[in-house]
Amino acid sequence: MADPTDPKATLHRYLRSCREALLWKLDGLDERQVRLPHTATGNNLLGIVKHCVHVEIGYFGVVFDRDWPTPEELVLDEIAAGDPQADWYATEDEPSDLVLDLAARAAAFADATIDELPLDAPGKVPWWPEGQDEVVLHQVLVHVITDLARHAGQADVIRERIDGSVGMLPGRTNIPGETDWASYRAKLTRIANRFG
């Protein structure tokens, strides 16, 4: 257990928790289920993971001048060539186990940056506006935790749509167990209908 009085250890623990929550949403699903889009903008579980991989490699690599060892695995060229969504979906040549392996390696890469640098280590975010692009590791940790938490929330909703699975983490769902969800939804619908 991380020392709760150590700010870096606390932030790192929350980052790991976001990763775990996101990856858990893919457990037990087949290739079609993890790829199928569930929103008008194409959000899908495997694409969310792939995007988060690029977020971690960018913020804990490029920002601190640390090179990802195999840049050909990234989709920066595809994005530059006109596919701005290239990090939001897995191609037919990218099975989910390949993306999950990349996610594990990206996490280890990010963890090494976090372990090796102090919270006040300076960095520069080249894709942020000039004048706002100078950062420190502490700020980047908060930014990435916020980003991954947001995407884990998207994955929560998508997974619930796929098979009804809900919850925060394995063994700790944070959802009331004995709830009549149909009655609950009906109650919320009645309340909402009063306003329309």
N, C-alpha and C positions, 0 to 999 in steps of 0.2 A: 504494500500500500504506500502510495506517495505521501510525503510529508505535507499535511494540509497547510502548513505555514510557509511553504516554499512556492512562490508564485509560478515559477517555470514548471515545476512538477505538477501543480494543479492544472495549469493550462494544458499541459501535455496529456494528462489523464482525461480531460474533457475532449480533446481531439481524438484520442483513441476510442473513447466511448461513442463519438459520432461515427467514426469508421465502422465500429462493430455493429451499431444499429443499422447503418446503411447496408452493409454486406449481409446481415441476417435476413433482410427482406427478400433476398434471392434464394434462400435455402429451400430446397425441395421442389423448385420450379424447373420446367424443362426449357429448352432453347427458345421455343416459340413464345412461351409465357414471359420470359425475361426481356424479349425483344419487341413484343407487340406494343404499339403506341396506345396510350390511354388518354391523351389530351389533344386538343386541337393543334397544339404546337409539337406534337409527336413525342412527348415525354414517355420514356420507357425505362424499366429498371436497369438494364445493362448499360444503356446510354448514360444514365445518371452516374453510375459507377465510373464509366470511362471518363466522363467530364470531371469528376472529382479527382481522378488520377492526374489529369492534366493540371488541375488547380494546384494540387500538392507539389507536383514536379516544378511547376512554374514558380510558385511562391517560395518554396524551400530550396529551389535550385537557382533559377535564373536571377531572382532577386538578390541572392547572396553570392552570385558569381560562382556557383557550384554546378558543374556539368553533369547532366543525366548521362550515364555511361553508354546508352544505346539510343541516340536521338532518332534513328530510323523507326523506332516504335511509336513515335509521337505523330500527331496529325497536323503539325504546324504548316507543312507544305500544302496540304489539302485546304486548310483554312485560308492561307495566303493566295491559293489558286482560285478561290471563289466559293468554297463550301464552308460558310461560317458555322455550320452545324456539325462539322466532321468529328468533333469530340463528343457529340451527343448521341451517337449510335454506333453499334458494332457492325462492321461490314460482314458479308457472307464468309469472308476468309478469317474472321475473328471469332472463334467459338468462345463461349462464356468462360471456360476454364482458362483460356489465354488472357482474357481481360481481368479475371480474378487473380491470376498470377502476377500480372502487371500491377494490379492494385496492391498486392502484398509487397512487391519490390519497391513501389513508389512510397508506401508507408515506411519501409525500412530506410529508404533514402531520406525522406523528410525527418524521420526520427533521428538519424545521424546528424543532420543539420541542427536540429533542436538540441541534441545532447552536446554537440561540439561548440556551439556559439553561445555567448552570454545574451541575456534578454536585451541588452542595449547595443547589440551588434548592428551596425548600419547596413542598410541595403537600399536598392533602388528598383522601383517597379516601372519597367519601361513602357508598359501599356496604360499607366495612369497619366493624367495631365501633368505637364511640366509645372513645377512649383508645389505639387502635391505628391510627387513620386519618391521623395526621400523618406525612408521608413526605418524602423528598428525591428528586431525579431519579435519583441513583445507585441507590437502592433500587428505584425503579420500573423502571429499565432491567433490573436483575437479575430482578425479578419477571416482566416481560414476556418476556424471553429464555427463562426457565424455562417459562413458559406456552406460548409458540410452539414450543419444542423438544418439549414433550410432545405437542402437537397434530401436529407434523411426524412424530413417531413413530407416531401413530395412522394418519396418511396413508400412511406406509411400508407398514404391514401391509395396509391396505385396497387399495393399489395392487397389492401382490403377489397378493392374492386375485383381483383383476380380470384381470390378464394376465401375472402372473409377473414383472413388472418390479421390480427391487430396486436399492438403492443409495442413497448419500448425496447425491451431486450429479452433474450431467451430466459425463461424462468422468472421474469420480472416485467409482466406486461403493463402494469400501471393502469389496467382497465378493470372496472368492477366485474366480477365473475358471473353472478346470478342476476343478470339484467335482461328484461324482456325488451330487446332492441326494437322490435316492431312497434310495440306500444310507445316506447320512447320517441321514435321517429314520428309516430302519429301525433303525439303531444306537441312536438316541435312544429309540425305542419299546421296544427290548429292555431298555435300562437302566431306563426308567420302569416296565416290567412287572415287574421284580424287586421293586418296592415295592408291588405291588398284587395 
